[in-house]
Amino acid sequence: MEFLNSFILITNYIIIPGLTYGSQLALGALGITIVYTVLRFSNFAHGEFMSFGTMSTILLTWLFIDSNIKFGTFPTAIIVLPFSIIFTIIYCLLVDKFVFKFYRQQKSKSVIALIVSIGVMFFTGGLIRFIIGPGDKNFMDGERFILKAKDFKMLTGLDEGLTIKSTQGVTIILTILLVIILFWFLNKTKTGKSMRAYSDNQELALLSGINPERIVLITWIITGTLACVAGTLYGLDKSYKPFTYLHLVLPIFAAAIVGGVGNPIGAIIGGFVISFSELLITFAYKKFFFYILPDNFLPDGLLQILSTDYKIAVSFIILVLVLLIKPTGIYKGKIIE
Amino acid sequence: MYLLHGKNITCGYDTVDILSECTVGVKKGEIASIVGPNGAGKSTAMKSIFGLLKIRLGKIFLDNEDITNLLPQERVLKGMGYVPQTNNIFPTLSVQENLEMGAFIQHEDFSDILDYVYDLFPVLKEKRNQQAGELSGGQRQQVAVGRALMTKPKVLMLDEPSAGVSPIVMESLFQKIIEIAQQGTAVLMVEQNAKQALEISDLGFVLNQGKNLYTDTGKALLSNKEVRQAFLGG
């Protein structure tokens, strides 16, 4: 019983939140990876693209709620997602047309494009705060829980409760779905293969008759979709505040690099590595040991390795370690320039 | 009559002409080699014929059609296949995907050509699901040649096919080139290993400093004393 209780505790506070946060990071890191491999620059504006997607979702959600369009207990945000994805894609394409395209045609070094993307990041952040304001927005409606702690306790008779929020369920399911579609597209369709070919060897892709403008278009469609979904899921799960997305780009980059830059599978693995290490290091283990240790062995402290304030630092320590020990990342990737 | 004919080509980079009034060509079902010392303009000739380099003067004909102003992709559609000297494969794509990309521009079903390439290079069929970048140098060249063959070209252009492979591999690669020519595809190639290349060539072009020095059959060039002394090492 005690062992089961401690297991439920870990599931409730580490495994489920870790899978959720990891999925959000993985989707974000995938977006960065796609841009990095195809367009060959590190897109620091990706966090703000996610923010833009979330903002679109929130505005549409308000619109739907105001017009009294409801979908039972299902979160409205998920229903409007296809529309906000379209808005995000349009924004990405506009940014590409007016900013990135110029540097691509100049054949600028990737570090220049990186700096440009930081400019785009600040611009987008400003635009978003101008439209929706800098404050906290909660846009989750409908049923909040798939499984409530009370019900779980009643059902199993355990002391420890297990909660699964609907946002967590939705995040994990949507992530699995998106990742399957993305990998199917990249590995099985002619267009997806031509995208990989273009990222492998641009010259030869041109000689093979692959149209680079089409590849760029598809890249932004994928990036916009991933950014919008990742941002919305993160906002639903936590709450939406434009400034948090400015910080979010950091663990996402860490995830993309830790997993192996330029490798989609690596981006996913990296997302979970970052999320679980953040949680495992900042979790207070006192209650866990309360279940498994004899009463008088329990120490007084919280048994927390680092305070949650150091969350971001954890991802960066991992990033630095990976770059020092295995610069290609966990899963064979390119060495970042 | 040449199938592919670069006539009096003058071209170069910026203001410096690398080639001046250089003529090369290949007939249907034959092998032609462009040989010469380093810096003779062999690769430049290939690039200009394929349209990767704009030519200043001269004309390029394929099957009597003037293709001088076509883009490289358009030349692929007209029936030219080109294998660059370096970076000629997609390293993270599988062997099969590399070949599929060769046929990207085609809209018809290409399974019969795929079978033809696999018959020509059985080792590629064996390793079709492996990443092309993980193969050996010789196998990578086979992927590169196979990729170019996927559009069923009338003319296959090879830029230094034997670069970076061992002599044994080179020999088998040349054997494959003979087979390709026998199937009706003309082969125009640039080779550093002039002697071996001329041995299998119907026609040879000896270039020096961007000009045609000798043009003759492979055999005749091999027995030409001056060519042997100057370019074939005695």
Interface residues (C-beta under 8 A of the other chain):
Chain A: K190 K193 S194 R196 A197 D200 N201 E203 L204 A205 L206 L207 S208 G209 I210
Chain B: P72 Q73 V76 L77 Y82 P84 N87 N88 I89 F90 P91 T92 L93 E97 E100 M101 G102 F104 I105 R147
